[in-house]
Amino acid sequence: MEHDIFCENEYSEERVLNLVATEADIGKRADAFIAEKSELTRSAAVRLMESGDVSLDGAENAKLEKKYKICKGDVLIVRLPDPEVCEALPENIPIDIVYEDEDIIVVNKPEGMVVHPAAGNPSGTLVNALLYHCGNRLSGIGGVIRPGIVHRIDKDTGGLLVVAKNDSAHLFLSEEIKHHRVERIYHAIVRGNFKEDSGTVDAPIGRHPVDRKKMAVIRDTEHRSREAVTHWRVLERFGQFTHIECRLETGRTHQIRVHMSSIGHPLMGDTVYGGGGTPFEARHKALICGQCLFASKLILTHPTTKEKMEFFVELPDNFKKLLSILNSYQ
């Protein structure tokens, strides 16, 4: 396998976007409108307008200015550039390997590590570490951006990930995840006290309609939301906070963070989705590295032997310390 990686940038893999304005869009600046209707940032939209890659439908070679005010029925044609190419080299980064054979490798990703290269994180990722450790023994199905990567967890979430070392393992594990046959179990500390001991959040998740860097519960299919199901149960109650276990039935971006926030229980430390604002969090911010969420257990069927395999790792020290402090307040 080649070690050249295409860095993810702000642009979609689609080459042309056709963005249709509705009555609610009348009067918006063109750059803001593009950002709301796509996954581009406003700065990316401005750059595309300045390079002449945004025009009004039917207007020949008409460069659209960022201050253009949207009219009802406008269709903006956005032409996207080819992905930027950069080189991701193997890096000798220590990784905690829980299990490895010829087909899979299971790692305990530390919080703070990005899974694969992207804009702003071209190196120091789990992929860089895996390229060093595995060489060319990683599945190519994920493409050059994500060799071997079958599923992901957020940068500030630590815990278990399974990586495919060949294409047949990748295909098998992808199907297992698609059909909800891989169990991914997380521990979280969330704000507030639950009335029930367990429950399920069944709410579709899509890109936030205003803040494109966030996800949200979106029930409007126009926003391309996808089914998302999270099962939770209470492990310990601390009054102001609760220690819970979450089991993913689906695996959407930020799923647990979005679902818990949507029912009024944002994760401790998760300033993006409503956590991080309590005196306790301010007092113990040295122990809180982003959201308090950890992937502690992974149960899967081995792609070759078809043996059921269960992996478990202890909670990280900072997580256990937070639980100890909360317990001391009881």
TORMIVEX-988513 format. One line per field, with one value per residue (C-alpha): residue number from 1; x, y, z; residue in three letters. Coordinates in nm, 2 decimals. Example, Ala and Ser with C-alpha at 12.3 -4.5 7.8 and 13.67 -1.06 7.14 Angstrom:
panu (1_2) $
px (1.23_1.37) $
py (-0.45_-0.11) $
pz (0.78_0.71) $
zaza (Ala_Ser) $
END
This chain:
panu (1_2_3_4_5_6_7_8_9_10_11_12_13_14_15_16_17_18_19_20_21_22_23_24_25_26_27_28_29_30_31_32_33_34_35_36_37_38_39_40_41_42_43_44_45_46_47_48_49_50_51_52_53_54_55_56_57_58_59_60_61_62_63_64_65_66_67_68_69_70_71_72_73_74_75_76_77_78_79_80_81_82_83_84_85_86_87_88_89_90_91_92_93_94_95_96_97_98_99_100_101_102_103_104_105_106_107_108_109_110_111_112_113_114_115_116_117_118_119_120_121_122_123_124_125_126_127_128_129_130_131_132_133_134_135_136_137_138_139_140_141_142_143_144_145_146_147_148_149_150_151_152_153_154_155_156_157_158_159_160_161_162_163_164_165_166_167_168_169_170_171_172_173_174_175_176_177_178_179_180_181_182_183_184_185_186_187_188_189_190_191_192_193_194_195_196_197_198_199_200_201_202_203_204_205_206_207_208_209_210_211_212_213_214_215_216_217_218_219_220_221_222_223_224_225_226_227_228_229_230_231_232_233_234_235_236_237_238_239_240_241_242_243_244_245_246_247_248_249_250_251_252_253_254_255_256_257_258_259_260_261_262_263_264_265_266_267_268_269_270_271_272_273_274_275_276_277_278_279_280_281_282_283_284_285_286_287_288_289_290_291_292_293_294_295_296_297_298_299_300_301_302_303_304_305_306_307_308_309_310_311_312_313_314_315_316_317_318_319_320_321_322_323_324_325_326_327_328_329_330) $
px (0.00_0.12_0.16_0.03_-0.28_-0.54_-0.61_-0.97_-1.03_-1.35_-1.49_-1.74_-1.63_-1.92_-1.78_-2.09_-2.35_-2.68_-2.82_-3.18_-3.30_-3.64_-3.85_-3.67_-3.34_-3.44_-3.19_-2.91_-2.56_-2.44_-2.15_-2.38_-2.64_-2.38_-2.25_-2.60_-2.69_-2.37_-2.09_-1.86_-1.76_-1.82_-1.45_-1.44_-1.75_-1.58_-1.27_-1.48_-1.67_-1.34_-1.20_-1.51_-1.64_-1.99_-2.24_-2.62_-2.80_-2.83_-2.58_-2.28_-1.94_-2.10_-1.87_-2.08_-1.98_-2.00_-2.22_-2.48_-2.82_-3.02_-3.35_-3.63_-3.58_-3.21_-3.01_-2.64_-2.40_-2.10_-1.80_-1.58_-1.20_-1.02_-0.91_-0.57_-0.30_-0.05_0.17_0.10_0.40_0.43_0.51_0.66_0.38_0.32_-0.02_-0.19_-0.26_-0.52_-0.52_-0.37_-0.37_-0.35_-0.70_-0.77_-0.60_-0.78_-0.64_-0.71_-0.70_-0.60_-0.82_-0.67_-0.57_-0.74_-0.82_-0.72_-0.56_-0.78_-0.75_-0.57_-0.45_-0.22_0.00_0.01_-0.30_-0.39_-0.35_0.00_0.08_-0.09_0.11_0.43_0.32_0.15_0.33_0.13_-0.08_-0.39_-0.71_-0.73_-1.11_-1.12_-0.92_-0.59_-0.74_-0.86_-0.66_-0.81_-1.05_-1.39_-1.53_-1.42_-1.44_-1.40_-1.06_-1.14_-1.30_-1.07_-1.12_-1.15_-1.14_-1.11_-0.90_-0.91_-0.58_-0.71_-1.00_-1.20_-1.19_-1.29_-1.59_-1.71_-1.68_-1.85_-2.15_-2.15_-2.16_-2.42_-2.65_-2.59_-2.40_-2.09_-2.15_-1.98_-2.03_-1.92_-1.90_-2.01_-2.05_-2.35_-2.52_-2.83_-3.01_-3.22_-3.57_-3.54_-3.27_-3.24_-3.38_-3.34_-3.30_-3.43_-3.38_-3.24_-2.91_-2.80_-2.58_-2.69_-2.88_-2.69_-2.36_-2.21_-1.95_-2.21_-2.46_-2.82_-3.14_-3.30_-3.64_-3.67_-3.56_-3.46_-3.15_-3.04_-3.07_-3.01_-3.15_-2.97_-3.04_-2.86_-2.94_-2.84_-2.85_-2.75_-2.44_-2.41_-2.60_-2.43_-2.72_-2.58_-2.41_-2.48_-2.24_-2.40_-2.33_-2.43_-2.46_-2.47_-2.71_-2.61_-2.28_-2.35_-2.11_-2.12_-2.42_-2.40_-2.31_-2.60_-2.85_-2.77_-2.78_-3.12_-3.27_-3.13_-2.82_-2.51_-2.18_-1.95_-1.70_-1.88_-1.89_-2.01_-2.33_-2.42_-2.18_-1.89_-2.07_-2.09_-1.87_-1.76_-1.63_-1.46_-1.29_-1.17_-1.10_-0.74_-0.91_-1.16_-1.02_-1.32_-1.63_-1.62_-1.68_-1.49_-1.53_-1.47_-1.61_-1.62_-1.79_-1.75_-1.74_-1.39_-1.40_-1.22_-1.28_-1.63_-1.55_-1.73_-1.47_-1.51_-1.26_-1.26_-1.02_-1.02_-1.14_-0.85_-0.71_-0.86_-1.21_-1.17_-1.04_-1.35_-1.58_-1.38_-1.43_-1.80_-1.83_-1.66_-1.94_-2.21) $
py (0.00_0.35_0.59_0.89_1.02_1.26_1.50_1.58_1.95_2.16_2.05_1.77_1.49_1.59_1.81_2.04_2.16_2.30_2.51_2.62_2.92_2.92_3.20_3.17_3.24_3.58_3.85_3.63_3.69_3.44_3.31_3.25_3.08_2.85_2.76_2.68_2.47_2.27_2.13_2.42_2.69_3.06_3.11_2.82_2.97_3.31_3.15_2.97_3.29_3.48_3.21_3.23_2.89_3.01_3.14_3.19_2.94_3.07_3.34_3.28_3.32_3.55_3.57_3.59_3.84_3.73_4.03_3.92_3.90_3.58_3.61_3.36_3.09_3.15_2.85_2.88_2.66_2.57_2.40_2.22_2.18_1.85_1.73_1.86_1.60_1.57_1.30_1.11_0.91_0.63_0.78_0.60_0.68_0.44_0.27_0.05_-0.28_-0.49_-0.77_-0.84_-1.12_-1.15_-1.00_-0.74_-0.52_-0.38_-0.07_0.14_0.49_0.76_1.07_1.36_1.15_1.20_0.87_0.97_1.27_1.57_1.94_2.08_1.73_1.60_1.40_1.25_1.04_0.68_0.62_0.75_0.52_0.22_0.28_0.26_-0.05_-0.24_-0.12_-0.24_-0.48_-0.27_-0.28_-0.05_-0.03_0.28_0.46_0.64_0.86_0.58_0.26_-0.01_0.22_0.05_0.29_0.60_0.77_1.14_1.30_1.36_1.02_0.74_0.36_0.06_0.05_-0.24_-0.19_-0.42_-0.56_-0.69_-0.62_-0.93_-0.84_-0.48_-0.60_-0.84_-0.59_-0.32_-0.55_-0.65_-0.28_-0.20_-0.47_-0.38_-0.70_-0.53_-0.41_-0.09_0.00_0.34_0.49_0.85_1.11_1.33_1.63_1.58_1.28_1.04_0.95_0.60_0.34_0.27_0.39_0.43_0.75_0.68_1.01_1.07_1.27_1.50_1.81_2.11_2.34_2.65_2.54_2.31_2.19_2.03_1.75_1.76_1.57_1.65_1.51_1.70_1.45_1.75_1.78_1.43_1.30_0.93_0.68_0.69_0.47_0.48_0.25_0.37_0.26_0.42_0.29_0.55_0.86_1.16_1.41_1.67_1.41_1.05_0.78_0.59_0.31_0.36_0.10_0.21_0.04_0.28_0.48_0.84_1.12_1.25_1.02_0.98_1.35_1.46_1.21_1.28_1.66_1.62_1.47_1.73_1.54_1.68_1.51_1.65_1.87_1.88_2.25_2.19_2.03_2.20_2.06_2.22_2.50_2.39_2.49_2.12_2.12_2.45_2.32_2.00_2.11_1.96_1.61_1.69_1.65_1.73_1.52_1.25_0.96_0.63_0.33_0.05_-0.26_-0.41_-0.73_-0.87_-1.18_-1.25_-1.21_-1.54_-1.78_-1.65_-1.67_-1.42_-1.20_-0.96_-0.69_-0.47_-0.19_-0.01_0.34_0.60_0.74_1.08_0.93_0.71_1.01_1.21_0.93_0.91_1.28_1.26_0.96_1.16_1.42_1.16) $
pz (0.00_-0.08_0.21_0.02_0.19_0.05_0.34_0.40_0.35_0.39_0.06_-0.02_-0.24_-0.48_-0.76_-0.81_-0.57_-0.67_-0.38_-0.41_-0.21_-0.04_0.09_0.43_0.26_0.11_0.20_0.33_0.22_-0.04_0.17_0.47_0.25_0.10_0.45_0.58_0.27_0.25_0.47_0.37_0.61_0.53_0.47_0.22_0.05_0.02_-0.13_-0.39_-0.48_-0.51_-0.74_-0.96_-0.87_-0.76_-1.00_-1.04_-1.25_-1.60_-1.56_-1.80_-1.63_-1.37_-1.06_-0.75_-0.49_-0.12_-0.04_-0.29_-0.12_-0.20_-0.38_-0.37_-0.63_-0.67_-0.76_-0.67_-0.87_-0.65_-0.83_-0.58_-0.63_-0.64_-0.29_-0.18_-0.17_0.11_0.24_0.55_0.66_0.91_1.25_1.54_1.78_2.07_2.05_2.30_2.12_2.29_2.03_1.69_1.44_1.06_1.01_1.27_1.52_1.83_1.98_2.29_2.14_2.39_2.43_2.24_1.94_1.60_1.42_1.07_0.89_0.82_0.77_1.08_1.18_0.90_1.13_1.48_1.41_1.48_1.10_1.11_1.40_1.23_0.91_1.11_1.30_1.02_0.71_0.41_0.62_0.63_0.44_0.14_0.12_0.34_0.08_0.13_0.39_0.62_0.56_0.77_0.95_1.00_1.26_1.44_1.78_1.84_1.91_2.28_2.33_2.42_2.40_2.18_1.80_1.57_1.25_0.94_0.82_0.49_0.25_0.34_0.71_0.63_0.42_0.69_0.98_0.78_0.72_1.09_1.19_0.93_1.07_1.43_1.51_1.66_2.02_2.12_2.48_2.64_2.98_3.02_3.30_3.22_3.39_3.59_3.75_3.54_3.66_3.51_3.55_3.18_2.85_2.47_2.26_1.91_1.73_1.38_1.36_1.08_1.02_1.23_1.01_1.13_1.28_1.02_1.26_1.49_1.46_1.59_1.62_1.29_1.20_0.88_0.60_0.38_0.61_0.53_0.88_0.95_1.20_1.53_1.84_2.17_2.47_2.81_3.17_3.50_3.68_3.96_4.06_4.21_4.22_3.99_3.77_3.67_3.55_3.27_3.02_2.66_2.39_2.03_1.80_1.52_1.49_1.38_1.43_1.79_1.85_2.23_2.28_2.06_2.21_2.57_2.51_2.34_2.65_2.88_3.00_2.82_2.88_3.15_2.97_2.64_2.57_2.21_2.32_2.64_2.91_3.08_3.26_3.62_3.92_3.95_3.59_3.65_3.97_3.81_3.45_3.47_3.48_3.20_2.85_2.65_2.69_2.96_2.73_2.69_2.47_2.72_2.56_2.21_2.11_1.76_1.55_1.40_1.02_0.96_1.25_1.31_1.68_1.91_2.07_2.36_2.44_2.75_2.88_3.22_3.24_3.21_3.53_3.49_3.44_3.75_3.95_3.86_3.97_4.30_4.36_4.29_4.52_4.80_4.78_4.86) $
zaza (Met_Glu_His_Asp_Ile_Phe_Cys_Glu_Asn_Glu_Tyr_Ser_Glu_Glu_Arg_Val_Leu_Asn_Leu_Val_Ala_Thr_Glu_Ala_Asp_Ile_Gly_Lys_Arg_Ala_Asp_Ala_Phe_Ile_Ala_Glu_Lys_Ser_Glu_Leu_Thr_Arg_Ser_Ala_Ala_Val_Arg_Leu_Met_Glu_Ser_Gly_Asp_Val_Ser_Leu_Asp_Gly_Ala_Glu_Asn_Ala_Lys_Leu_Glu_Lys_Lys_Tyr_Lys_Ile_Cys_Lys_Gly_Asp_Val_Leu_Ile_Val_Arg_Leu_Pro_Asp_Pro_Glu_Val_Cys_Glu_Ala_Leu_Pro_Glu_Asn_Ile_Pro_Ile_Asp_Ile_Val_Tyr_Glu_Asp_Glu_Asp_Ile_Ile_Val_Val_Asn_Lys_Pro_Glu_Gly_Met_Val_Val_His_Pro_Ala_Ala_Gly_Asn_Pro_Ser_Gly_Thr_Leu_Val_Asn_Ala_Leu_Leu_Tyr_His_Cys_Gly_Asn_Arg_Leu_Ser_Gly_Ile_Gly_Gly_Val_Ile_Arg_Pro_Gly_Ile_Val_His_Arg_Ile_Asp_Lys_Asp_Thr_Gly_Gly_Leu_Leu_Val_Val_Ala_Lys_Asn_Asp_Ser_Ala_His_Leu_Phe_Leu_Ser_Glu_Glu_Ile_Lys_His_His_Arg_Val_Glu_Arg_Ile_Tyr_His_Ala_Ile_Val_Arg_Gly_Asn_Phe_Lys_Glu_Asp_Ser_Gly_Thr_Val_Asp_Ala_Pro_Ile_Gly_Arg_His_Pro_Val_Asp_Arg_Lys_Lys_Met_Ala_Val_Ile_Arg_Asp_Thr_Glu_His_Arg_Ser_Arg_Glu_Ala_Val_Thr_His_Trp_Arg_Val_Leu_Glu_Arg_Phe_Gly_Gln_Phe_Thr_His_Ile_Glu_Cys_Arg_Leu_Glu_Thr_Gly_Arg_Thr_His_Gln_Ile_Arg_Val_His_Met_Ser_Ser_Ile_Gly_His_Pro_Leu_Met_Gly_Asp_Thr_Val_Tyr_Gly_Gly_Gly_Gly_Thr_Pro_Phe_Glu_Ala_Arg_His_Lys_Ala_Leu_Ile_Cys_Gly_Gln_Cys_Leu_Phe_Ala_Ser_Lys_Leu_Ile_Leu_Thr_His_Pro_Thr_Thr_Lys_Glu_Lys_Met_Glu_Phe_Phe_Val_Glu_Leu_Pro_Asp_Asn_Phe_Lys_Lys_Leu_Leu_Ser_Ile_Leu_Asn_Ser_Tyr_Gln) $
END
